[in-house]
Amino acid sequence: SSLQLGSWSTELQRLLFAHPAYALTHDIAGLKRCAHELESYVEEGFRFEGRAAMNTAERLRERGQYARAREILADTGATMREDDYAMRQWFRSSMAAVELEAGATEAALEHAVEVAELGKSPAHGLFLPRLRCERIAGIALWRLGRKEEGKRRLRAAAELAEARDCPVHAGHMHESLARIAHAEGERLDYEAHTARAGEWLLATDNPYLVAVHERLVRLGRDGAGEVVTETAAESTSGDDDTVEMPRGIRHSQDSDSATQREVK
């Protein structure tokens, strides 16, 4: 019936929006639920293999298992159509996040800039992966010694996220600016951006985003290191998540360390 079709369509749309959102909010439990749902749709004949692989890579990234995440994304990218603009933007944003957190800063910047530029396209651009990659590009530029350029990019992205009322991205932009200010010894800027991050993140009532702000506050209180991005252990939800590889994907022993996320 039309009612059943409408209900089915609503559930499918929820899933397609949910798994990228869970990646942005560090929600491992949510990503795990999406993995089971995506696999069920694949078994029913839907061509969601790419989404299932991307979802798995995001879970691996949250666990600090960067080599396995790269492997999955590389295999997925090799079969992705050039004209699949939406998936390319989400996929490359995942790749940019993996590379940044693994310490491959130049590779992260390359992926992030491509997504950010494509995201500006009136015909094909997607706003949320663009914002994610504006943040990654700003952090990468700062790490590569282009510090002022990186901070300008982050500030501009924060203004854009705030103007479009995107609390997750606005909060994360200010979180990054706060961590940079802390690393540079700029106490007043650190406190200002920590407060702005709190205004956006705490308003979501999302426990994972609230925890992001709490860790940011502790960073200033404890004076711990020059950390601009969190370690995998810090950012995950604590869910007991065993990540199974998608069908047909090779896997190797992962030797990456979560400490590679720290600023050198």
Solvent accessible surface area in square Angstrom, and as a share of the most:
residue,aa,sasa,rsa
1,S,100,0.64
2,S,98,0.63
3,L,147,0.73
4,Q,127,0.57
5,L,109,0.54
6,G,36,0.35
7,S,64,0.42
8,W,102,0.36
9,S,41,0.26
10,T,89,0.52
11,E,84,0.38
12,L,18,0.09
13,Q,93,0.41
14,R,99,0.36
15,L,0,0.00
16,L,32,0.16
17,F,149,0.62
18,A,13,0.10
19,H,4,0.02
20,P,11,0.07
21,A,47,0.37
22,Y,47,0.18
23,A,3,0.02
24,L,20,0.10
25,T,13,0.07
26,H,25,0.11
27,D,12,0.06
28,I,0,0.00
29,A,25,0.19
30,G,0,0.00
31,L,0,0.00
32,K,59,0.25
33,R,124,0.45
34,C,1,0.00
35,A,7,0.05
36,H,111,0.49
37,E,53,0.24
38,L,0,0.00
39,E,67,0.30
40,S,56,0.36
41,Y,28,0.11
42,V,36,0.21
43,E,124,0.56
44,E,120,0.54
45,G,56,0.54
46,F,54,0.23
47,R,198,0.72
48,F,29,0.12
49,E,79,0.35
50,G,23,0.22
51,R,44,0.16
52,A,12,0.10
53,A,4,0.03
54,M,6,0.03
55,N,0,0.00
56,T,7,0.04
57,A,0,0.00
58,E,7,0.03
59,R,12,0.04
60,L,0,0.00
61,R,5,0.02
62,E,0,0.00
63,R,72,0.26
64,G,6,0.06
65,Q,57,0.25
66,Y,0,0.00
67,A,30,0.23
68,R,36,0.13
69,A,0,0.00
70,R,72,0.26
71,E,33,0.15
72,I,0,0.00
73,L,0,0.00
74,A,57,0.44
75,D,34,0.18
76,T,13,0.08
77,G,26,0.25
78,A,88,0.68
79,T,116,0.68
80,M,38,0.17
81,R,152,0.56
82,E,135,0.61
83,D,86,0.45
84,D,38,0.20
85,Y,70,0.27
86,A,46,0.35
87,M,24,0.11
88,R,48,0.18
89,Q,0,0.00
90,W,34,0.12
91,F,14,0.06
92,R,47,0.17
93,S,0,0.00
94,S,2,0.01
95,M,19,0.08
96,A,0,0.00
97,A,6,0.04
98,V,1,0.00
99,E,15,0.07
100,L,6,0.03
101,E,22,0.10
102,A,5,0.04
103,G,34,0.32
104,A,32,0.25
105,T,17,0.10
106,E,125,0.56
107,A,36,0.28
108,A,0,0.00
109,L,23,0.12
110,E,119,0.53
111,H,30,0.13
112,A,0,0.00
113,V,52,0.30
114,E,53,0.24
115,V,2,0.01
116,A,0,0.00
117,E,90,0.40
118,L,32,0.16
119,G,9,0.08
120,K,102,0.43
121,S,32,0.21
122,P,144,0.91
123,A,83,0.65
124,H,77,0.34
125,G,26,0.25
126,L,54,0.27
127,F,36,0.15
128,L,72,0.36
129,P,0,0.00
130,R,45,0.17
131,L,0,0.00
132,R,21,0.08
133,C,0,0.00
134,E,14,0.06
135,R,47,0.17
136,I,6,0.03
137,A,0,0.00
138,G,0,0.00
139,I,0,0.00
140,A,0,0.00
141,L,3,0.01
142,W,9,0.03
143,R,44,0.16
144,L,67,0.33
145,G,52,0.50
146,R,117,0.43
147,K,84,0.35
148,E,96,0.43
149,E,63,0.28
150,G,0,0.00
151,K,29,0.12
152,R,138,0.50
153,R,55,0.20
154,L,0,0.00
155,R,97,0.35
156,A,60,0.47
157,A,4,0.03
158,A,3,0.03
159,E,118,0.53
160,L,54,0.27
161,A,0,0.00
162,E,44,0.20
163,A,85,0.66
164,R,140,0.51
165,D,101,0.52
166,C,20,0.12
167,P,48,0.30
168,V,31,0.18
169,H,6,0.03
170,A,0,0.00
171,G,0,0.00
172,H,9,0.04
173,M,0,0.00
174,H,14,0.06
175,E,4,0.02
176,S,0,0.00
177,L,5,0.03
178,A,0,0.00
179,R,7,0.03
180,I,1,0.01
181,A,6,0.04
182,H,33,0.15
183,A,17,0.13
184,E,61,0.28
185,G,63,0.61
186,E,87,0.39
187,R,123,0.45
188,L,146,0.73
189,D,73,0.38
190,Y,8,0.03
191,E,77,0.35
192,A,55,0.43
193,H,34,0.15
194,T,13,0.07
195,A,57,0.44
196,R,81,0.29
197,A,0,0.00
198,G,5,0.05
199,E,99,0.44
200,W,43,0.15
201,L,0,0.00
202,L,78,0.39
203,A,78,0.60
204,T,41,0.24
205,D,120,0.62
206,N,39,0.20
207,P,93,0.59
208,Y,51,0.20
209,L,1,0.00
210,V,37,0.21
211,A,28,0.22
212,V,0,0.00
213,H,24,0.11
214,E,86,0.39
215,R,33,0.12
216,L,0,0.00
217,V,60,0.35
218,R,102,0.37
219,L,14,0.07
220,G,8,0.08
221,R,160,0.58
222,D,89,0.46
223,G,50,0.48
224,A,56,0.43
225,G,49,0.47
226,E,105,0.47
227,V,22,0.13
228,V,0,0.00
229,T,11,0.06
230,E,13,0.06
231,T,23,0.13
232,A,4,0.03
233,A,87,0.67
234,E,74,0.33
235,S,5,0.03
236,T,23,0.14
237,S,35,0.22
238,G,65,0.63
239,D,46,0.24
240,D,127,0.66
241,D,17,0.09
242,T,105,0.61
243,V,16,0.09
244,E,131,0.59
245,M,37,0.17
246,P,28,0.18
247,R,183,0.67
248,G,83,0.79
249,I,31,0.16
250,R,157,0.57
251,H,121,0.54
252,S,61,0.39
253,Q,167,0.74
254,D,25,0.13
255,S,106,0.68
256,D,37,0.19
257,S,49,0.32
258,A,30,0.23
259,T,82,0.47
260,Q,58,0.26
261,R,4,0.01
262,E,64,0.29
263,V,29,0.17
264,K,195,0.83
